[in-house]
Amino acid sequence: MIISSLHLLLTYQCTFECDHCFVWGSPRQTGTMTLAAIRDILRQADALGTIQTIYFEGGEPFLYYPILWRAAEEATDHGFETGIVTNAYWATEVEDAMAWLRPLAALIQDLSVSSDLYHWDDVLHRHVRNAQEAADQLGIPIGTISVAQPDEGESTLASLMVRGRAVEKLASHVPHHPWSTFTECPYEDLRDPGRLHVDPLGHVHLCQGLTLGNLFRTPLVEICATYDSDAHPIVGPLLHDGPAELVRRYHLTPEETYADACHLCYQTRLALRPRFPHILTPDQMYGVFED
C-alpha cells in the first residue's frame, strides 16, 4: 500500500465529550504524544518515502499548544505539508484567535474546524466564525467539518457513522437494518488506504481501533511493507463480505438489526477484542477509561 498522509492523534484528551466521537475524546481521556515520540514518527515518515502530508488531531490538539506548534514546525522542516483538526474552543474572540494562529500561519496548509450540533449549540458557532476570520486574515486555508444529527435524514452535512461513543449515545436514534445486509465497508479503502492514523501509544490505525502494528516496536516501513490485507484476521473478512462476514467467520451471535455498517463492525470488534488484543486496541478507542 502507498501511504501519502499520516494523521497523528496528538492526544486523546478533549474539551468535549461529543456523542458521535470515534475516539471517545473526553477531558477524562489519557494519552498524549511527547516531542520525542513525534520526532520518531516524523523520521519514520521520512523513511517510508511516500508521505506528503502530516495532520495533527485528537482529541483536541490545541490543549497541548506548545507541543503542537513545535510539532508543526518540525513537520514543516521535514518538507511535509501540515494540517490541524480542532474544535476552535480557543477562538473566544477574533483577536484571541489571531494570537493562537499567528505562530502557525507559516507552518500549516490546512485548518479543519469541527462545527456542528455535537460540539456547539448552533452549526456555525461564534468560536468557529472567529477562527475563520482570523485564519482568513492570516492566509491560512480553513474549512469546517460538520456531521449530521440522527434525525436529519438527507443532509448536506457529513453522514453520521455509528462507531465509538455513537454506539452508546446515538444508535437507538437512527433506523436499523438486518445485520446480514452490511456486506461491505462503505467508508475506508482497507486494501490501499492512502492514509493511516498514529495514536500517542504508537498504534498505527487503519480505522479507529483497528490497528496494523505499533511503530514504536516495529518500524512503519516494515508495517506497510508486510501488510497483507487478505490475510489480516479482521481486514480479510471485511474485504470478503463486510462486517457481516466478521460475524460469520468467528461464529458470533449478533443482534437482529444495526444502525449501519460501522455499528455492526464496531460491536463485532468489541466482542473479538479478547481474541485479538494486539489488533483491536487500545482501550481508549473502545471507551475504557483509566480510574
N, C-alpha and C positions, 0 to 999 in steps of 0.2 A: 504494500500500500504506500502511496505517496502522500505524506502529511505536509501541508503547506501552512497550517495555522495551529498554534498551541495556545490554549486558554488556561491561564494559571488562576486557580482559586486561591487568592491571596489569603483569605480567611473564611472559615465557616460562620463566623460571628456576623450579626447584622443588627441594625437598629429596629427592624420589623420582624414579625412572625407571620408572613403572608400565607393565606390559606392555600395558595397554589404553588408554593415554593418546592422546586425539585430537590433542593439540597437541605431542606429543613433549617434554613437560616434562622437565627434567633440570637438575642442578647445572651442566651444561656449556652450557646454552642461553643465548642473548643476547637482549636486547630488553626494556627496562623503561621505563614511562611516566614522564615528568617532571611536576612540578606544573603547569608552563606548558602542557604538552600536555593534561593533564586539564582545566584551566580552559577551554581552547579547545573541547574536546569538550563540556563542560557548557554552554557558551554556544551551541554548535550544537544541542545537545539542546533547549535553551530555544527556539531559533528554529524548530525543527521543530514545536513546539506540541502534540505528541501524546504525548510521553514522560512516563510516570508513575513508572517505576522504573529505578534505576541499580544494577547489580550490579558488584562488583569481584571478579575471579577471576584465574586464571592458567593454568599455573604455580601458584605459591604466593604470594598477595598479602601475607601476613604477613612475608615476607622483607624487605619494604620498609615496615616498620610506620609510621614517621613520615609517609611519603607516603600510605599507606593511611588513616591517621587523619585527615590534613588533607583528603584527597580526600572521605572520607565526610562530614566537616564541611561542606565547600563544596557537595557534592551536596544535603545537607540544607538549607543556606541557599538553594539554588535552588528548594526546595519539592519535591524528588524523594523518594520512598520509596527506601530504600537497603538493599542486602543484600550479603553477603560469602560466597564459597565458599572453603573452606580444608580442609587435611588435619589441622589441630589438632596439628601437630608441637610447638607451643609450650606445650601444656597438660600439662606434666610432673607437676604436682600441682594440686589444686583451687585452692589459694592462688595459685599462679602463673597459672593460667588467669584467676582473678579480676583479677589485676593487668593482664593483657593486654586483657581485655574491658571493664573498668570505664570507660575513656575513650570506648569506643564505644557504651556502653549507651543513651545518649540519642540516638544517631545512626542506628542500624540497626534495621530492622524484621524482618530475617531473617538467620540464620546457618546456612548449609548446610555440613555436615561430611562429607567423604568417609571412609567407613569400610567396608572390605571386605578380602578376602584379597590384593588387589593392593597395598594400602597397608601393611597390618599383618599380624601373624601370627594374628589372630583377627578375626572380623567386626566386633565392637564392642570395639575396643582401649581400654585404660585411659585413654589420652590423650583419646579421644573421650568416654568417660564423665566424665572430669574437666571437659572443655569443656561437656558437658551440664549438670553440676551447677552450674558457675559461671554459665552462661547462665540457668539457672532462677532462681538467687538474684538475678541482676541484672535479671530480667524481659525477657530477650532471647529471642524465639521462635527455636527451634533445631530442625533436622531433619537426618537423615542421608541421604547418597547412597551406595547400595551396589549394585555391579554383579556379576552372577553370573559364576562361573567357567565355562570352556568345557564342562566335563563335568557341569554341574549340571542340564541339561535344564530341565524345568518348575520354575520357582523363583519365590519371592515377591520376589526381587531384580530390579533393572532388567536388561533384556536386554543382553548383550554386543553392541556394534556393532564390526564388524571394519574399522576405519579407523585412520589414524595408525600408531602403533607396533604396534597389534594385528595389522596385516597381516604384519609380520615375526615377531612373537612368538607369535601365537595362532591364526592362520588354519588352520594344519595340525592343530589340536586339535579342530576342530568339523566336523560333517558338511558336505559340499559338495553343490551342486545345479547343473544346467546353466546356463550364463551367460544363455541366452535366456529363462529363466524370471523374470529380475529386471526386471520391466516397470513398476515404479513406485518412487518414493522413499517408504519407509514411515514416515519419522521427521520430515521437515521439510515445512512448507507453503511451497513455493517461490514460489507466486504472491502470497501475502499472509502473510508470516512472523510478523508481530506483534512480533518481537524481532530484533535484529541484534547481532553481536559486533564490537568495535573493538579492534585489537591495538596494541601500542606504536608501530608504524610508521605507524599511521593507516589501515590497510586495514580496510574495512567488510566483514565476512564474513556471507554468507547461511548458509553452512555452513562449517565449519572448512576453510580452504584454497580456498574458492570465494567470490570477492570481487566486490563491486559497484562498487568505486572506492576512492579514498583521500581521506578527508575533510580531510587537510592540504593537498590540491591542489584538490579540488572540494568545495564545501560539502555537508554532509549533506542539507540541504533539497533541493539540486539532484539529488543521487544518488537520493533517494527519489522525487522528482517525475518523473524521466526513466527510472526503471526500467521496462523493458518485458520482462516475463518470457518471452513467446513469442519475442521477437526476440533474446534473450540467447543467445550461441553455445553455452553449456553448459546453462543452465537450460531453454531451449526444448526441446532433445531429451529432457531428463529429464522434463519435463511431458508430452511426447508419448507416450513409451513407456519411461520409466525409464532406468536405466543401460545396458540392452541397446540402446536407441536411440542412445546416445552411441557405442557400438561400431560400429553400422551407419552412422551419419551420417558418421563420419570414417574409415570403411573400415579399422578396426583388426583385428588378429588376436588374439582373446582366448584364454585357456586354456579348456579344456572346461568346467571347473566352478569355482565360487567359494563362499565360506562364506555370504555374504549380499549384499544389495543394496549395502551400504556398501563391501564388499570389492571388488566389480566396479567401482563408481563411483570409488573411490579409485585403484585400479590404472589405470583408464582415464584419469582426470585426470592421473595421473603421466605417462602416455605423451603426453598432449596439452600438457603444460607448455611445450615449446618453441614450440608454435603460439600459445599464449595466455598469455604470461608475465605480463601485467598483470592477468589474471583468476585464474589458478591460482597463487596466491602467498600468503605469502612462502616462502622456503626453510625457515624454521622449521617450517611446517606439513607439510613433506614430508621431514623427517628429515635435512636438510642442516645440519650444524654448522660453525661457523667454526673454522678451525685455531687 
